[in-house]
Amino acid sequence: MPSPTELALEEADGLVGYERRLLSALVSERSVRGEASDIHELCGEELEKSGLQVEAVHSDLNKWADHPEWCPPAIAVAEPERLISVLGSWGEGPGILLFAHIDTEDPAAQAGWSADPYQAVEKNGRIYGLGAADDKAGVVSVLTAARCLIPHLEGVRLVVGLVHGKLGGGLGTLPAMDRVGDVEAAVYCHPAETGRGMAQIKTATRGFFNFGIQTRGRRPAPAEIRTPVSEDPRQGRNAFGGLRTVLDAVEHWADQSDLVCSFNRVRAGEDPTFLPEQALAEGAVWFRHGTFSEVFDRLSEVALRAGADSTRIFGMRSNPAEVAADHPLVQVTGRAVQAETGVWPGNYPAHVASDIRFPLRCLNVATVGLGTLAGNFYGPDEWVNAADLHRVTRVIIRIVTSWASEVDV
């Protein structure tokens, strides 16, 4: 008698045309990051057709702004309440979450599209279209896998999350985690941004934040009445000189703290003749341990002790997260990928602000990320490999059925 894995895979092989049509429908549905969209309705309908119980998850900036995983959106969001993610759930027992994001970059900021970005076009084995790689192919594979798994799974709770994940995840991914319920593992279906497809799976994400450090100086009194060029700079305090001292201290601290700190923009003074009364350095920190709040507090303490007037954190920020390479979920994923591609995937640990951090940190469950061979992320003519689209569906089916065995369903 065929196993649940074999039955689900056989059903999936009959849905290759469905996958292409669904991807085309998703690409044609505008869902630009931070904009109100109705794409959740299409996703919810597909979940309901497969037998999942569907719940709408609304964005609420006020509710989540103080959450330790919150990242403020980089752009103004006019109608956050209309950014609706969907969760589908089915079954009872040990749970596994499959999720992908439904929003895209803004094509208006991507000059150079060779065709209508809202029309999926297949050419030379690739499917082009806005969001095809990031991350509507992931949505397709999750929906197709769920459709094929449900008739053949027993004793497992399957949860599907299709979320607004861009702009730091606070508009959809984070609120959805609050509604997932009990699960023991999660799979984020998103291609590796390195362009290596399933040759790499995400098992870690680095922490990150931007910071600013400001120092103040003082211009000396001029030696001659109303003659600024008679100021003796040795009698004043140079804000830029003070800033250099502070940056040296911060750099020394970073070297001792197993993190990367880069000073990327410096401004001081308005006239080359006079001492600057203010100086500002802005930069970024990448780290693997602690939280962005903790690391920034330590940076701020070092800077203020060295003479800074003020510090601030701004822009994108995220906390690190990691699942051990020998964790059963990673091993299950490796075997599933190898079964479909013939190659055991490498673990990619260097991505910043990956959404795998949300189940890892909010739900405290092992999480991996994987997706199709894809390219031109965040730019024109975004594409996914057409054959890989179906292979990822098969890999997800293998992961879920194998994971069910691992947890003794």
DRENKENU-67999 format. One line per 3 residues: number of its first residue (from 1); their letters; for each residue x, y, z of C-alpha. Coordinates in nm, 4 decimals, padded with zeros to 6 digits. Example, Ala and Ser with C-alpha at 12.3 -4.5 7.8 and 13.67 -1.06 7.14 Angstrom:
1	AS	01.2300:-00.4500:00.7800  01.3670:-00.1060:00.7140
//
This chain:
1	MPS	00.0000:00.0000:00.0000  00.1422:00.3428:-00.0908  00.2634:00.5580:00.1985
4	PTE	00.1115:00.9006:00.2772  00.4237:01.0570:00.1248  00.3833:00.8630:-00.1997
7	LAL	00.0126:00.9408:-00.2226  00.0653:01.3136:-00.1639  00.3530:01.3282:-00.4133
10	EEA	00.1443:01.1506:-00.6761  -00.1357:01.4004:-00.6256  00.1100:01.6902:-00.6489
13	DGL	00.2472:01.5637:-00.9789  -00.0999:01.6075:-01.1241  -00.1083:01.9736:-01.0197
16	VGY	00.1810:02.1209:-01.2173  -00.0625:02.3161:-01.4332  -00.2444:02.4366:-01.1223
19	ERR	00.0839:02.5675:-00.9805  00.1542:02.7703:-01.2948  -00.1999:02.9108:-01.3077
22	LLS	-00.1953:02.9993:-00.9389  00.1399:03.1760:-00.9701  00.0049:03.3732:-01.2655
25	ALV	-00.3034:03.4734:-01.0651  -00.0929:03.5806:-00.7671  00.1469:03.7842:-00.9819
28	SER	-00.1454:03.9667:-01.1447  -00.2800:04.0644:-00.8009  -00.1105:04.3876:-00.6899
31	SVR	00.0229:04.3499:-00.3359  00.3001:04.6079:-00.3010  00.4575:04.6326:00.0432
34	GEA	00.2700:04.8665:00.2745  -00.0267:04.9043:00.0368  -00.3803:04.7828:00.0958
37	SDI	-00.4488:04.4744:-00.1142  -00.7098:04.2044:-00.1655  -00.4596:03.9255:-00.2290
40	HEL	-00.5514:03.7685:00.1043  -00.8938:03.6860:-00.0402  -00.7417:03.4751:-00.3177
43	CGE	-00.5156:03.3002:-00.0664  -00.8012:03.2412:00.1752  -01.0171:03.0900:-00.0985
46	ELE	-00.7430:02.8441:-00.1912  -00.6976:02.7437:00.1720  -01.0706:02.6873:00.2153
49	KSG	-01.0857:02.4744:-00.1006  -00.8224:02.2486:00.0544  -01.0244:02.2092:00.3726
52	LQV	-00.8364:02.4395:00.6093  -01.0123:02.6619:00.8585  -00.9183:03.0183:00.7641
55	EAV	-00.8606:03.3159:00.9917  -00.7849:03.6724:00.8838  -00.5032:03.8446:01.0738
58	HSD	-00.5170:04.2245:01.0716  -00.2219:04.4569:01.1095  -00.2226:04.6762:01.4213
61	LNK	00.0754:04.9098:01.4548  -00.0186:05.0269:01.8028  -00.0463:04.6740:01.9402
64	WAD	00.2927:04.5545:01.8189  00.5118:04.8650:01.8400  00.6509:04.7635:02.1815
67	HPE	00.7103:04.3989:02.0948  01.0788:04.2939:02.1179  01.0654:04.1634:01.7584
70	WCP	00.9045:04.4796:01.6172  01.0715:04.6623:01.3299  00.9206:04.9987:01.2327
73	PAI	00.8171:05.0159:00.8645  01.0651:05.2052:00.6491  00.7842:05.3854:00.4660
76	AVA	00.4557:05.5441:00.5676  00.1706:05.2928:00.5702  -00.1554:05.4673:00.4865
79	EPE	-00.4065:05.1955:00.5781  -00.2361:04.9363:00.7973  -00.5702:04.7868:00.9002
82	RLI	-00.6201:04.6790:00.5371  -00.2999:04.4765:00.5316  -00.4607:04.1402:00.5994
85	SVL	-00.2699:03.8151:00.6332  -00.4375:03.4753:00.6468  -00.3835:03.1657:00.8568
88	GSW	-00.5238:02.8267:00.7693  -00.5285:02.5330:01.0099  -00.6286:02.1704:00.9816
91	GEG	-00.6133:01.8634:01.2020  -00.5034:01.7905:01.5552  -00.1793:01.6677:01.7026
94	PGI	00.1819:01.7838:01.6782  00.1819:02.0930:01.4609  00.3972:02.2209:01.1773
97	LLF	00.3730:02.5700:01.0281  00.4290:02.6402:00.6585  00.4493:03.0084:00.5723
100	AHI	00.5405:03.2526:00.2964  00.4858:03.6228:00.2355  00.2331:03.7667:-00.0077
103	DTE	00.3616:04.1236:-00.0542  00.6130:04.2464:-00.3116  00.8511:04.5285:-00.3835
106	DPA	00.7199:04.8383:-00.5646  00.7763:04.8092:-00.9420  00.7650:05.1890:-00.9704
109	AQA	01.1068:05.1902:-00.8029  01.2422:04.9215:-01.0369  01.3197:05.0697:-01.3762
112	GWS	01.3986:04.8215:-01.6499  01.1172:04.5662:-01.6568  01.1165:04.4105:-02.0037
115	ADP	00.7452:04.3237:-01.9792  00.4401:04.4021:-01.7676  00.5484:04.3095:-01.4121
118	YQA	00.1919:04.2009:-01.3331  00.1883:03.9357:-01.6054  00.3657:03.6064:-01.5396
121	VEK	00.5659:03.5161:-01.8503  00.7450:03.1844:-01.9001  01.0579:03.1977:-02.1126
124	NGR	01.3556:02.9627:-02.1395  01.2580:02.7658:-01.8316  01.1990:03.0715:-01.6142
127	IYG	00.8780:03.2376:-01.4992  00.9094:03.6162:-01.4807  00.6796:03.8476:-01.2871
130	LGA	00.6642:04.0817:-00.9902  00.6941:03.8796:-00.6716  00.7580:03.5539:-00.8561
133	ADD	01.0748:03.4954:-00.6556  00.9949:03.7146:-00.3571  00.7744:03.5338:-00.2548
136	KAG	00.4723:03.4257:-00.4572  00.6351:03.1047:-00.5783  00.6689:03.0211:-00.2097
139	VVS	00.2976:03.0877:-00.1620  00.2193:02.8533:-00.4529  00.4310:02.5693:-00.3161
142	VLT	00.2833:02.6030:00.0325  -00.0748:02.6061:-00.0972  -00.0172:02.3140:-00.3326
145	AAR	00.1614:02.1067:-00.0701  -00.1174:02.1675:00.1825  -00.3803:02.0667:-00.0725
148	CLI	-00.1996:01.7380:-00.1375  -00.1102:01.6610:00.2233  -00.4455:01.7017:00.3940
151	PHL	-00.6180:01.3925:00.2463  -00.3290:01.1729:00.3584  -00.2200:01.3068:00.6990
154	EGV	-00.3411:01.1750:01.0318  -00.2609:01.2938:01.3811  -00.0914:01.6110:01.2588
157	RLV	-00.1918:01.9746:01.2896  -00.1019:02.1624:00.9717  -00.0903:02.5431:00.9854
160	VGL	-00.0398:02.7637:00.6797  00.0505:03.1316:00.7138  00.0373:03.3661:00.4138
163	VHG	00.1486:03.6995:00.5470  00.2530:04.0550:00.4759  00.6194:03.9988:00.5526
166	KLG	00.8034:04.2939:00.4041  00.8972:04.6157:00.5855  01.0397:04.4176:00.8743
169	GGL	00.7574:04.1693:00.9252  00.5697:04.3768:01.1814  00.2738:04.4315:00.9487
172	GTL	00.1888:04.0641:00.9054  00.4404:03.7992:01.0063  00.4675:03.9115:01.3679
175	PAM	00.0890:03.9435:01.4253  00.0359:03.6040:01.2608  00.2735:03.4349:01.5058
178	DRV	00.0390:03.5378:01.7847  -00.2404:03.3355:01.6233  -00.0538:03.0231:01.5095
181	GDV	-00.1080:02.8241:01.8273  00.0944:02.5188:01.9256  00.3391:02.3924:01.6650
184	EAA	00.6646:02.2011:01.6975  00.8362:02.3158:01.3765  00.8098:02.5684:01.0946
187	VYC	00.9160:02.5941:00.7305  00.9542:02.9330:00.5641  00.9111:02.8855:00.1904
190	HPA	01.1284:03.1573:00.0383  01.4157:03.1251:-00.2110  01.7723:03.1770:-00.0997
193	ETG	01.8651:03.5345:-00.1938  02.2080:03.4067:-00.2943  02.0445:03.2695:-00.6093
196	RGM	02.1432:02.9107:-00.5307  01.7933:02.7723:-00.4838  01.7688:02.4544:-00.2795
199	AQI	02.1455:02.4139:-00.2794  02.1167:02.6227:00.0372  01.8671:02.6239:00.3215
202	KTA	01.8390:02.8991:00.5802  01.9122:02.7846:00.9318  02.0182:03.1155:01.0853
205	TRG	01.9629:03.4871:01.0519  02.1904:03.7637:01.1758  02.0826:04.0482:01.3985
208	FFN	02.1077:04.3998:01.2592  02.0397:04.7649:01.3355  02.1379:05.1148:01.2254
211	FGI	02.2708:05.3634:01.4774  02.3716:05.7269:01.5049  02.6283:05.8900:01.7354
214	QTR	02.6441:06.2668:01.7860  02.9089:06.4826:01.9502  02.9077:06.8546:02.0231
217	GRR	03.1858:07.1113:02.0048  03.2368:07.4811:02.0728  03.3717:07.7569:01.8538
220	PAP	03.6166:07.9905:02.0317  03.5608:08.3630:02.0578  03.7275:08.5601:01.7750
223	AEI	04.0397:08.7559:01.8631  03.9160:09.0430:01.6457  03.5745:09.2068:01.6590
226	RTP	03.3317:09.0563:01.4087  03.6151:08.8676:01.2412  03.5396:08.4942:01.2544
229	VSE	03.8612:08.3999:01.0753  04.0502:08.5276:01.3791  03.9136:08.2395:01.5864
232	DPR	04.1916:08.0171:01.7208  04.0692:07.6560:01.6837  04.3034:07.5483:01.9642
235	QGR	04.0871:07.7471:02.2047  03.7640:07.5688:02.1115  03.6359:07.2131:02.1123
238	NAF	03.6227:07.0298:01.7800  03.3091:06.8150:01.7542  03.4678:06.6079:01.4786
241	GGL	03.7788:06.5438:01.6852  03.5559:06.4292:01.9684  03.3648:06.2067:01.7298
244	RTV	03.6855:06.0379:01.6151  03.7684:05.9551:01.9765  03.4221:05.8076:02.0268
247	LDA	03.4401:05.6016:01.7083  03.7783:05.4616:01.8089  03.6259:05.3483:02.1389
250	VEH	03.3238:05.1913:01.9680  03.5434:05.0172:01.7121  03.7600:04.8704:01.9882
253	WAD	03.4484:04.7491:02.1712  03.3120:04.5906:01.8524  03.6398:04.4086:01.7883
256	QSD	03.6153:04.2562:02.1356  03.2457:04.1687:02.1086  03.2200:03.9212:01.8189
259	LVC	03.0157:04.1534:01.6007  03.0609:04.3700:01.2929  03.0293:04.7469:01.3294
262	SFN	03.0690:04.9768:01.0309  03.0681:05.3599:01.0274  02.9193:05.4488:00.6918
265	RVR	02.8278:05.8170:00.6944  02.9910:06.1080:00.8784  02.8872:06.4734:00.8814
268	AGE	03.0524:06.7634:01.0626  03.0423:07.1406:01.0236  02.9086:07.3647:00.7503
271	DPT	03.2128:07.5773:00.6701  03.5718:07.4548:00.6295  03.7035:07.7643:00.8067
274	FLP	03.5420:07.7080:01.1460  03.5357:07.4395:01.4108  03.2280:07.2170:01.3761
277	EQA	02.9922:07.2484:01.6701  02.8179:06.9221:01.5874  02.9374:06.5973:01.4337
280	LAE	02.7338:06.2900:01.3480  02.8322:05.9377:01.2505  02.5825:05.6793:01.1297
283	GAV	02.6448:05.3140:01.0725  02.5298:04.9564:01.1088  02.5888:04.6590:01.3343
286	WFR	02.5596:04.2904:01.2441  02.5581:04.0431:01.5327  02.4722:03.6847:01.6291
289	HGT	02.4163:03.7029:02.0039  02.1791:03.9061:02.2195  01.9042:04.1360:02.0950
292	FSE	01.9260:04.4625:01.9049  01.8114:04.6452:02.2185  02.0861:04.4874:02.4287
295	VFD	02.3614:04.5386:02.1716  02.2585:04.8978:02.1052  02.2537:04.9696:02.4785
298	RLS	02.6114:04.8431:02.5056  02.7207:05.0477:02.2027  02.5516:05.3533:02.3496
301	EVA	02.7196:05.3046:02.6865  03.0640:05.2862:02.5233  02.9969:05.5914:02.3053
304	LRA	02.8633:05.8088:02.5871  03.1504:05.7131:02.8151  03.3940:05.8152:02.5393
307	GAD	03.2358:06.1594:02.5055  02.9323:06.1288:02.2785  02.6512:06.3737:02.3394
310	STR	02.3765:06.1356:02.2245  02.3088:05.8090:02.0424  02.0074:05.6661:01.8644
313	IFG	01.8860:05.3514:01.6932  01.6861:05.3904:01.3731  01.5714:05.2155:01.0578
316	MRS	01.5540:04.8417:01.0065  01.6348:04.6228:01.3032  01.6129:04.2517:01.3712
319	NPA	01.7235:03.9972:01.6260  01.9364:03.6931:01.5444  01.8049:03.3393:01.5505
322	EVA	01.9441:02.9979:01.4663  01.8538:02.6312:01.4585  02.1316:02.3788:01.5173
325	ADH	02.2657:02.2067:01.2067  02.2051:01.8655:01.3654  01.8459:01.9416:01.4661
328	PLV	01.6008:01.6766:01.3395  01.4122:01.9354:01.1310  01.7322:02.0363:00.9513
331	QVT	01.8133:01.6717:00.8872  01.4599:01.6001:00.7626  01.4848:01.9009:00.5311
334	GRA	01.8242:01.7912:00.4025  01.6950:01.4445:00.3194  01.3869:01.5890:00.1483
337	VQA	01.5959:01.8204:-00.0687  01.8420:01.5439:-00.1518  01.5575:01.3133:-00.2542
340	ETG	01.4419:01.5688:-00.5119  01.7695:01.7235:-00.6290  02.0264:01.4523:-00.5609
343	VWP	02.2341:01.6971:-00.3530  02.2428:01.7547:00.0223  02.1927:02.1303:00.0770
346	GNY	02.4369:02.3544:00.2551  02.3280:02.5647:00.5517  02.3247:02.9381:00.4795
349	PAH	02.3732:03.1387:00.8015  02.4468:03.4915:00.6763  02.1094:03.6361:00.5757
352	VAS	01.9899:03.9409:00.7696  01.6348:03.9802:00.9033  01.5077:03.6523:00.7606
355	DIR	01.1516:03.5714:00.8599  01.2712:03.2399:01.0023  01.3425:03.4451:01.3140
358	FPL	00.9736:03.4864:01.3949  00.8839:03.1211:01.4676  01.2263:03.0681:01.6240
361	RCL	01.1927:03.3622:01.8616  00.8163:03.4065:01.9033  00.7144:03.0394:01.9123
364	NVA	01.0450:02.8873:02.0239  01.0307:02.6226:01.7518  01.2894:02.4977:01.5047
367	TVG	01.2553:02.6685:01.1667  01.4198:02.6323:00.8268  01.3866:02.8360:00.5091
370	LGT	01.4049:02.7100:00.1511  01.2704:02.7878:-00.1924  01.3054:02.7718:-00.5676
373	LAG	01.6030:02.8593:-00.7794  01.5352:03.2265:-00.8474  01.6980:03.5545:-00.9397
376	NFY	01.6800:03.9330:-00.9795  01.5546:03.9793:-00.6250  01.4405:04.3366:-00.5476
379	GPD	01.4811:04.4395:-00.9114  01.3243:04.4212:-01.2575  01.2600:04.0909:-01.4352
382	EWV	01.2381:03.8907:-01.1143  01.2164:03.5188:-01.1975  01.1855:03.1650:-01.0667
385	NAA	01.2916:02.8402:-01.2259  00.9743:02.6795:-01.3614  01.0737:02.3190:-01.2875
388	DLH	01.1992:02.4077:-00.9408  00.8595:02.5526:-00.8522  00.7172:02.2002:-00.8528
391	RVT	01.0244:02.0454:-00.6917  00.9819:02.2735:-00.3908  00.6217:02.1569:-00.3539
394	RVI	00.7456:01.7984:-00.3453  01.0168:01.8864:-00.0930  00.7621:02.0462:00.1407
397	IRI	00.5440:01.7356:00.1203  00.8429:01.5202:00.2118  00.9363:01.7483:00.5017
400	VTS	00.5885:01.7438:00.6542  00.5343:01.3687:00.6252  00.8848:01.2904:00.7505
403	WAS	00.8541:01.5377:01.0376  00.5287:01.3706:01.1380  00.7247:01.0460:01.1717
406	EVD	01.0010:01.2193:01.3691  00.7542:01.3372:01.6339  00.5941:00.9914:01.6579
409	V	00.2565:01.0777:01.5114
//
